Amino acid sequence: MSVLFDEPGPKAVRRIRVATVLGTLAVVALAVLAVRQFAANGQLDAARWQPYATWPMWRYLLDGLWSTFLAAVVSAALAMAFGLLLALGRLSPRAWVRGPAAAYVEVVRTIPALLLVYVVLFALPRYGLDLPLFWKLVVPLTVSNAAAYAEIFRAGINSIERGQMEAGLAIGLTRFRAMLLVVLPQAARRVLPSLVSQSVGLLKDTSLGFVVSYGELLYSGKVLAAYNGLLIQTYLVVALIYLVVNMSLSKLARVLEARQSVTLRRRTAGA
């Protein structure tokens, strides 16, 4: 069961399946056309791929992948913490807390992450705030993704039965402690697949480090392609790495969601 949207009905499921099949066929056709063009222009010759059978090339790209993971993990941790505070702010009974939190989420969700990167890169130094290279990527990603995480947490909290909060208050807990000890742990478990899915998007957003010259995977690919002159081969290898990593994380999200659904059905049957 999703806490973010209703389950699609039979007609919607059929439309989704048809769109998936058509999209897959289109991607396969484009892939076949690309391979034919690469072969016709000698881009598939073994000599052009041989450098990627050596460890130094892979070590350089894996260093870039590590930098990507580091930026993604730090950004995700900060964005989740900030997003949770925003979610609690939006649910606050106090208007002076609820209003600014809602305004932040609604405004920031409309701003592209790239624009925030440009603000940190060009605007802030004019006012004497020139962040280190790592934080020029992490700060805009945190600001941007905090709004998305806030909505995920808010949806999870709203999905918990009101009786859980009332039960916490009945045993003498304050509203804050009831939220912290009773509601939030349950909400976090429910939205865990959505948190993983959002983190996959954040991982892809780290490619914006290309703009600030942070040595993440895409920027490392650019440097490597300039060094060895193998532009197509390098970016295909980089794309393959992104594909493997993102598909693995997406699979993790689906597994977590499936386990969550099984647990929910068992609890419903037991009740």
N, C-alpha and C positions, 0 to 999 in steps of 0.2 A: 504494500500500500504506500502510495506517495503522499507526502504531506505538502507538496508544492503545487500539485495540479490533480484534477480528476482523472481517473482511469479512462482511456478511450473506449467507446462503444464498438459494437461489431462493424458498423460502417466505417468508422474512423480507422479501425484496425486493418480493414481491407484496403482503404486508401493508402495507409502507411506502407503496407506490404507492396502494393503496386508501385508506389513512388520509390521504394527501396530497390525493387527489381529494375525499374527503368534507370535509376541513378547508377546502379551497379553496372548495367550494360553500357551506359554512356562512359563510365570511368574505364571499363575494360577496352572499349573501342578507342578512347584517347590514348590509353597505354600502348595498345598495339600500333597505333599510328606513330607515336613517339619513338618506339623501338625501331620501327622501319626507317624513320628519318635518321636516327642515331647510327644505325647500321650503314645507311647509304653514305653518310658523311665520315665514316671511319671512327666514330666515337666508341664503338664496342670492340675495337681492336685490343687484343690482350696486352700489348705494350703500354696502352694508356691506362690500364687498370693495375698493372704490375706493382706500382708504388704502394698500393693499398694492401698488398700482401706482406708488407714490411711493418715491423713493430714501431719504429719511430713515428710513422704517420699516425698510427692508431693511438699511440701514447699522447701525441699532441691533441688529437680530437677528444680523447678521454679526459685530458686535463680541462678542455673546454666544457665537456659534459659535467665534470665535477663542479666547475664554477656555476653552471646552469642550475644544478641541484642545490648548491649552497644559496644562491640568490632566491630560488623558489622556496626553499624550506624557511629561510628567515622571513621572507615576505609573507608566506602563508601563516606562520606563527604570529607575527605582528598583526596581520589583517584579521585573523580569527579573533584575537584578543580584543582588538578595536571594534570588530563587527559585533561581538557579544555585548560589549558595552552599549553600542548603538541600538541593538535589539532590545536590551533592557530599558534603554531610554525611550524607545518608541512605545513600549508597553507601560511606561510609568503613568500613574494617575495624575502626576503634576504636569500641567501644561507647559511650564517654563523649561522642563526637561524634555518632554515629548515633542514639542515643536521644533527645536533646533536639531534633534536627532532625525526626525522625519525629513526636515529640509535638507540635511546633509545627504541622506540616502537618495532622495529623489533627484537632487542636483548632480551628485557625483556619478550616479548611474548613467547619466546622459553625456558625460564627458569622456571622450576616447582616452585610453591610457597613454597613447602616444602624445597627446596634447599635454598631459601632466608631466611626461618625460621632458618635453620642451620647456615647460615652466621651470622645472628643477635645473635644467641644463643652461638655460639662457636668462631667465627672469631673476631667479634668486641671487645669482652672483652679482647682479647690478646693485643689490641691496646688502652686499657684504656677506651673503650666506652661500659659500661655495663648498658644497659637500664633497667628501671623498668619492672616488669613482664608483665604488660598490654601492654606496647609499644613493647615488644619482639614479640607480635603477631600482633599488629596493623601496625607497620612499614613495615614488609614484605608483608602483605596483601595490604597495600597502594601502595607500589612499584610495585607489580605484577598487581593489577587491574587497576592502572592508565593507563597502556598501552592499556588495553581493552576499558576503557572508552574513551580514546583519539580517537580510531578508530570509536567508536559510534558517538562521537561529530563531527568528521571530515566528516563522511558519512552524518550526518544531515545537516551540513553547506553546503556541496556540493550539497545537494538535493534542496536547495533554489534557485529559479530562479535568474540569474545574474542581472535581472532588479531591484531586491529589493536593492541590493547594489548601483546600479547606481542611483536609485531614492533617496537614502539617500545622496549620494554625490551631486546630483543635487540641493538639498535644502540647501546645505552649510555645511553639516556634514563632519567631517574628516573621513578617512577610519576606524579609530579605533572606533569612536562614531557610525558610521553607522553599523559596525559589532556588537557593543554592544547593540544598541537600536533597530535596525531593523532586522538584520539577526539572531542573537543568540536566541531571544525569539521564533521566528518561528521554528528554528532548534530544540530547546529544546522540544517544543511541539511534533514535529514529532518523535523524538527518545525516548520519555518518556517510551513507552512500552519496548524498548530495554534496557533502563537504569534499569528498574525494573527487567527484566530478568537477567541482569548481576549482580544485587544486590542479587538475589536469589543464584547465584553461589558463591558470596562473603560470604553470610551467611553460606553456607555449608563449605566454606574454613575455617571458624572460628574453625571448629573441629580440626584444626592443633594446637590449643591451648593445646591439649592433649600432644604435644611434649614439650612445655615449662612449663607445669604444671599450666597453667592459668585455673581458675575455671569455664570454660564454660560448656555447657551441657554434652558433651561427657566425659570430665574429671570428672565431678560430677558423672556421671554414673559409671565410673571406681571405684571411691572412694566408692560409695554406694554399688556396687557389692562386693567389698572387705570386706565391713562391714557386710552385711547380707548374703553373700554366694549365693545369687540368681543371678547368672551370666546371664543366658538366659533371665529370666524375666526382669531384669533391662535393658539390652540392647534392648529388644523388646519394652519396654516402651519408652526408649530414641528414638528409631527408629520411633515409632508412633508419638512422639512429633515433630521430624524433618519433618515427612511426612505431618502432619497437617499444620505446619507453611509454608513449602515450597510450598505445593499445594495451600494454600491461597494466597501467593504472586504471584504464577504463574497464578492463576485465575485473580488476579488484573491486571497483565500484559495483559492477553487476553481481558479483559473488556476494558482497555484503548486503545488497538489496534483496537478493534471493533468500539469504539466511534470515534476514529480518522478516520477510514475508512468511517463511516457514514458522518462525518463532511466534509471530502474531496469530497465525492460524491455530497453532497448538494452544495458545492461551485462550483464544476464543472458544475452541472446542472444549477445553477444560472447564471454562466458566459455564 
